[in-house]
Amino acid sequence: MVVECDGIVVGGLRSPAWDTKDYALVGEVMEPGPTTVRPDGLLQPLIHRMQEKDTPHVLVTNPQGTLTGVLLRADGERVLAGQTPDQIWRDCDGCPGSWAPSI
């Protein structure tokens, strides 16, 4: 993924980008506007869409486009199967949130 200095996601790099000339600019080889989801979206329909499209991961951003994380399909599938994750994202008042044990 490509993010601006303020953390806003602006693009992504796929495998062919790594085969370009060494002096190419990122902006020349990135794919602009990658698919993103919000952290408050429902997990089950998202994982279903990811399975249908064989998508291994998806970027998670806030409404302003700032990167907050990456959801791996395998992790989502484990949660839907009833396995408790080691850590979860906890929002808090007045802060951007943080990872915490899922106790």
Backbone torsions as a table, in degrees:
resi	resn	phi	psi	omega
1	MET	NA	155.1	178.6
2	VAL	-120.5	125.8	178.9
3	VAL	-123.5	148.3	174.2
4	GLU	-75.1	172.2	-176.8
5	CYS	-62.9	-19.8	178.0
6	ASP	-93.2	8.8	175.7
7	GLY	88.4	3.7	-180.0
8	ILE	-80.2	129.4	-179.8
9	VAL	-72.7	126.5	-179.6
10	VAL	-119.9	-14.0	-178.3
11	GLY	-176.8	-177.4	178.8
12	GLY	-142.6	158.6	177.4
13	LEU	-116.1	123.9	176.7
14	ARG	-101.8	172.7	-175.1
15	SER	-49.0	-45.0	-178.3
16	PRO	-59.9	-25.8	179.9
17	ALA	-63.6	-29.5	-177.8
18	TRP	-76.0	-12.4	-179.8
19	ASP	-96.5	6.3	-179.5
20	THR	-82.9	173.9	-179.4
21	LYS	-60.7	149.8	-174.6
22	ASP	-63.1	-23.9	-175.5
23	TYR	-101.0	13.5	177.7
24	ALA	-70.2	146.6	176.1
25	LEU	-83.0	145.4	-179.8
26	VAL	-55.1	-43.5	-179.6
27	GLY	-60.5	-21.9	179.4
28	GLU	-80.9	-25.7	-174.1
29	VAL	-115.0	-8.6	-179.2
30	MET	-78.9	156.0	172.6
31	GLU	-97.4	116.6	-177.4
32	PRO	-71.8	155.2	172.6
33	GLY	62.1	59.0	178.7
34	PRO	-66.6	158.0	176.6
35	THR	-66.5	134.0	177.3
36	THR	-133.2	160.8	175.3
37	VAL	-130.5	163.8	178.2
38	ARG	-95.7	150.8	-178.2
39	PRO	-66.7	-17.4	-179.1
40	ASP	-95.2	9.6	176.9
41	GLY	-73.7	158.8	178.8
42	LEU	-75.5	135.3	-175.2
43	LEU	-72.7	-45.7	-173.2
44	GLN	-59.7	-49.6	178.7
45	PRO	-65.4	-32.6	178.5
46	LEU	-65.4	-47.8	-179.8
47	ILE	-62.9	-38.4	177.5
48	HIS	-59.9	-46.4	177.8
49	ARG	-62.6	-40.6	-179.9
50	MET	-64.4	-38.4	177.5
51	GLN	-65.5	-44.8	-179.8
52	GLU	-60.9	-37.0	-177.4
53	LYS	-96.6	3.4	-178.3
54	ASP	52.8	46.7	179.5
55	THR	-95.1	120.1	-176.5
56	PRO	-78.1	-23.5	-178.1
57	HIS	-156.7	162.4	176.5
58	VAL	-142.9	145.3	179.4
59	LEU	-80.8	139.5	178.2
60	VAL	-110.7	124.3	-179.3
61	THR	-131.7	161.1	172.8
62	ASN	-82.2	175.5	-177.8
63	PRO	-60.1	-21.7	178.3
64	GLN	-84.6	-4.6	179.0
65	GLY	92.6	7.3	179.2
66	THR	-78.3	130.4	-179.5
67	LEU	-63.4	128.3	174.8
68	THR	-116.3	-16.2	178.7
69	GLY	170.2	-176.1	177.5
70	VAL	-132.1	128.7	176.6
71	LEU	-98.0	121.6	174.0
72	LEU	-86.6	132.2	-179.1
73	ARG	-56.6	-40.7	-179.2
74	ALA	-60.0	-39.1	178.0
75	ASP	-66.5	-43.2	177.8
76	GLY	-62.4	-39.5	178.2
77	GLU	-64.0	-39.1	178.2
78	ARG	-64.4	-42.4	178.7
79	VAL	-63.4	-43.8	179.5
80	LEU	-65.8	-25.6	178.0
81	ALA	-81.7	-0.1	176.3
82	GLY	99.7	1.6	178.2
83	GLN	-82.5	133.9	-179.8
84	THR	-80.3	131.1	177.2
85	PRO	-70.6	157.1	178.1
86	ASP	-68.3	-37.7	-179.4
87	GLN	-136.7	153.9	174.9
88	ILE	-132.8	160.8	178.6
89	TRP	-87.5	126.8	179.0
90	ARG	-115.9	122.0	173.4
91	ASP	-76.1	156.0	176.2
92	CYS	-144.6	156.9	179.3
93	ASP	-70.1	126.2	175.4
94	GLY	79.8	6.4	177.2
95	CYS	-139.1	164.9	-177.6
96	PRO	-75.5	-5.9	-177.9
97	GLY	102.4	173.7	-179.7
98	SER	-162.2	163.0	174.9
99	TRP	-80.4	139.3	-179.1
100	ALA	-144.7	155.0	176.2
101	PRO	-59.5	145.0	-177.6
102	SER	-90.3	57.1	-178.5
103	ILE	-80.1	NA	NA
